Amino acid sequence: MNINKTNRNLETPLFYACKNGNEKVVKYLIEQGANLNKENLWLETPFFSACLSENENLIKYLIEQGANIDKSNYRGETPLLNVCKIGNEAIVQYLIDSLMQPISKVDSHNYLLD
């Protein structure tokens, strides 16, 4: 089974699990090799979807797993901008704090290197 198989919008199952804020499914998919930083048709990653779900635990987990939190979509919007539109102050603050951390090195798949 191809865990990273996409639909016509280039979205994988991970996008849908993140949109629904389903932590258990997200963790399972990542353990099975789901590409955390896969871009869809609009150049968004599953992290964009997780931010729209407003599930703070899921957002923290994805950051810990190496999600690119400063990625821009085709309109130049970042997850932080989208969360600001929603108005979730706790997540806005967490993303700002995370963006202030030293930049880590990533491999060719945008996974964080130790």
Secondary structure as GFF3:
##gff-version 3
##sequence-region A 1 114
A	DSSP	alpha_helix	13	19	.	.	.	ID=ss1
A	DSSP	alpha_helix	23	31	.	.	.	ID=ss2
A	DSSP	alpha_helix	46	53	.	.	.	ID=ss3
A	DSSP	alpha_helix	56	64	.	.	.	ID=ss4
A	DSSP	alpha_helix	79	86	.	.	.	ID=ss5
A	DSSP	alpha_helix	89	99	.	.	.	ID=ss6
###
